[in-house]
Amino acid sequence: MRRNLFCVSLLLSCNVLLATDSNEVSIGAVLYSEYCQSCHGADKVGLEAFDGNLEALKLRLDGYTENMPDFSGLFSDDEVTAIYGYLVAEDDANGSIQ
């Protein structure tokens, strides 16, 4: 009986995490569309070098590159995480990020 309750509890936890991730990806998609798509396009031109590293994305958004505008202070940590979640989810669906 305990084992069954544990399994049900674990499954419910996974569904909550998936819903959160799905919501995060949706928010990231909106932010990407609003702030990134004008330069990178819907097909994410210039993101071939994105390797799924959250810290590298944060640095780029904070202006540590000559190739992008400085977005320092524009996005909250949650918004950066959402953009990251969108990029990783899209790349993972396409098999780009392992």
For each residue, the residues with C-beta under 8 A, 3 or more apart:
1: 4 5
2: 5 6
3: 6 7
4: 1 7 8
5: 1 2 8 9
6: 2 3 9 10
7: 3 4 10 11
8: 4 5 11 12
9: 5 6 12 13
10: 6 7 13 14
11: 7 8 14 15
12: 8 9 15 16
13: 9 10 16 17
14: 10 11 17 18
15: 11 12 18 19
16: 12 13 19 20
17: 13 14 20 21
18: 14 15 21 22
19: 15 16 22 23
20: 16 17 23 24
21: 17 18 24 25 85 89
22: 18 19 25 26
23: 19 20 26 27
24: 20 21 27 28 81 82 85 86
25: 21 22 28 29 82 85 86 89
26: 22 23 29 30
27: 23 24 30 31 79 82 86
28: 24 25 31 32 82 83 84 85 86 87 89
29: 25 26 32 33 86
30: 26 27 33 34
31: 27 28 34 35 36 75 79 82 83 86
32: 28 29 35 36 37 40 83 86 87
33: 29 30 36 37
34: 30 31 37
35: 31 32 38 71 74
36: 31 32 33 39 40 83
37: 32 33 34 40 41 42
38: 35
39: 36 45 46 68
40: 32 36 37 44 45 46 47
41: 37 44 45
42: 37
43:
44: 40 41 47 50 87 90
45: 39 40 41
46: 39 40 49 67
47: 40 44 50 87
48:
49: 46
50: 44 47 53 56 57 87 91
51: 56 97
52: 87 88 91 97
53: 50 56 57
54: 57 58 80 81 84
55: 58 59
56: 50 51 53 59 60
57: 50 53 54 60 61 80 83 84 87
58: 54 55 61 62 80
59: 55 56 62 64 65
60: 56 57 64 65 68
61: 57 58 68 71 72 74 75 80 83
62: 58 59 70 71 72
63: 68 69 70 71 72
64: 59 60
65: 59 60 68
66:
67: 46
68: 39 60 61 63 65 71
69: 63
70: 62 63
71: 35 61 62 63 68 74 75
72: 61 62 63
73:
74: 35 61 71
75: 31 61 71 79 80 83
76: 79 80
77: 80 81
78: 81 82
79: 27 31 75 76 82 83
80: 54 57 58 61 75 76 77 83 84
81: 24 54 77 78 84 85
82: 24 25 27 28 31 78 79 85 86
83: 28 31 32 36 57 61 75 79 80 86 87
84: 28 54 57 80 81 87 88
85: 21 24 25 28 81 82 88 89
86: 24 25 27 28 29 31 32 82 83 89 90
87: 28 32 44 47 50 52 57 83 84 90 91
88: 52 84 85 91 92 97
89: 21 25 28 85 86 92 93
90: 44 86 87 93 94
91: 50 52 87 88 94 96 97
92: 88 89 95 96 97
93: 89 90
94: 90 91
95: 92
96: 91 92
97: 51 52 88 91 92
98:
